[in-house]
Amino acid sequence: QVQLVESGGGLVQAGGSLRLSCAASGRTFSSYVMGWFRQAPGNERDFVAIIASSGGSTYYADSVKGRFTISRDNAKNLVYLQMNSLNPEDTAVYYCAAARGIMWPTIRPRDYDYWGQGTQVTVSS
């Protein structure tokens, strides 16, 4: 069992930056692929970025490539999403998710076993 808690969301102007954090419980964190997803009102939950269990590989949605960076600290059970050059289209609830035993890269939300409660990111124009 893994419990995930996101933090770091908020209101930011277009062009600004935010860093999201996801704290995970449990001693098996380092065995999980970790992902960030987002969901805007009326939309489906979309893939943003994932990072391999070791942190050695990452994969991004085209819409955030070059602007967002996912990273993890397995010693602290933390995963991060650094978001730069934000624009209003990035406004959404951002979710952290964990999965184990999946192919790389797996970006379908239904393949992830554990989810956080989400943190709101709002980008004003």
C-alpha positions as CSV (number, residue, x, y, z in Angstrom):
1,Q,0.0,0.0,0.0
2,V,1.2,3.5,-0.9
3,Q,-0.3,6.7,0.2
4,L,0.5,9.9,-1.8
5,V,0.1,13.5,-0.8
6,E,0.7,16.3,-3.2
7,S,1.6,19.9,-2.3
8,G,2.8,23.1,-4.0
9,G,-0.1,24.1,-6.1
10,G,-1.4,27.6,-6.2
11,L,-2.1,30.7,-8.3
12,V,0.6,32.0,-10.6
13,Q,0.8,34.4,-13.5
14,A,1.5,33.2,-17.1
15,G,5.2,32.8,-17.5
16,G,5.8,31.9,-13.9
17,S,6.9,28.7,-12.2
18,L,5.8,26.3,-9.6
19,R,7.2,23.2,-8.1
20,L,4.9,20.4,-7.0
21,S,5.9,17.8,-4.5
22,C,4.4,14.4,-3.8
23,A,5.2,12.6,-0.6
24,A,4.8,8.9,-0.5
25,S,4.4,6.5,2.4
26,G,5.8,3.0,2.6
27,R,9.2,1.4,2.3
28,T,8.7,0.2,-1.3
29,F,8.6,3.7,-2.9
30,S,11.8,3.1,-4.9
31,S,10.1,0.2,-6.7
32,Y,7.4,2.3,-8.2
33,V,7.2,4.2,-11.4
34,M,5.8,7.6,-10.5
35,G,3.7,9.8,-12.6
36,W,2.1,13.2,-12.7
37,F,-1.3,13.6,-14.4
38,R,-3.7,16.6,-14.6
39,Q,-7.3,17.1,-15.0
40,A,-9.0,20.3,-16.1
41,P,-12.8,20.9,-15.5
42,G,-14.8,18.9,-18.0
43,N,-11.7,17.1,-19.3
44,E,-10.3,13.6,-18.9
45,R,-7.3,13.0,-16.7
46,D,-4.2,13.5,-18.9
47,F,-0.7,12.3,-18.6
48,V,2.0,14.9,-17.9
49,A,5.2,13.1,-17.0
50,I,6.6,9.9,-15.6
51,I,9.8,8.8,-14.0
52,A,11.3,5.3,-13.7
53,S,11.7,3.7,-10.3
54,S,15.4,4.4,-10.3
55,G,15.0,7.9,-11.6
56,G,17.1,7.1,-14.6
57,S,14.4,7.6,-17.2
58,T,11.8,10.2,-17.7
59,Y,9.0,10.7,-20.3
60,Y,6.9,13.8,-21.0
61,A,3.7,14.8,-22.7
62,D,4.5,16.9,-25.8
63,S,2.6,19.8,-24.3
64,V,5.0,20.1,-21.4
65,K,8.3,18.9,-22.9
66,G,11.0,21.5,-22.3
67,R,9.0,23.3,-19.7
68,F,8.4,20.7,-17.0
69,T,10.9,18.5,-15.2
70,I,10.0,15.4,-13.1
71,S,12.5,14.2,-10.5
72,R,12.5,12.0,-7.5
73,D,14.4,11.4,-4.3
74,N,14.1,7.8,-3.2
75,A,15.9,8.4,0.1
76,K,13.1,10.8,1.1
77,N,10.2,9.2,-0.7
78,L,9.5,12.3,-2.7
79,V,8.7,13.0,-6.3
80,Y,8.7,16.5,-7.8
81,L,7.3,18.3,-10.8
82,Q,9.1,21.6,-11.7
83,M,6.9,23.6,-13.9
84,N,8.3,26.6,-15.8
85,S,6.9,29.0,-18.4
86,L,3.4,28.2,-17.3
87,N,0.4,29.3,-19.4
88,P,-3.3,29.3,-18.8
89,E,-3.7,26.0,-20.6
90,D,-1.7,24.4,-17.7
91,T,-4.5,25.2,-15.3
92,A,-5.8,21.9,-13.8
93,V,-5.8,19.7,-10.7
94,Y,-2.5,17.9,-10.7
95,Y,-2.3,14.3,-9.4
96,C,0.6,12.2,-8.3
97,A,0.3,8.4,-9.1
98,A,2.3,5.3,-8.5
99,A,2.5,2.0,-10.4
100,R,4.6,-1.1,-10.3
101,G,5.2,-3.9,-12.8
102,I,4.2,-1.9,-15.9
103,M,5.8,-1.4,-19.3
104,W,7.8,1.7,-20.0
105,P,6.5,4.2,-20.8
106,T,3.0,3.7,-19.5
107,I,0.9,6.8,-19.6
108,R,-2.7,5.5,-19.2
109,P,-4.2,6.6,-15.9
110,R,-5.9,3.2,-15.5
111,D,-2.5,1.5,-15.2
112,Y,-1.6,3.4,-12.1
113,D,-2.5,1.8,-8.7
114,Y,-2.3,4.6,-6.3
115,W,-3.3,8.2,-6.5
116,G,-3.0,11.3,-4.4
117,Q,-5.8,13.7,-3.7
118,G,-4.6,16.3,-6.1
119,T,-3.4,19.9,-5.9
120,Q,-4.9,22.8,-7.8
121,V,-2.7,24.8,-10.2
122,T,-4.2,28.0,-11.7
123,V,-2.3,30.1,-14.2
124,S,-3.7,33.6,-14.9
125,S,-3.2,35.4,-18.1
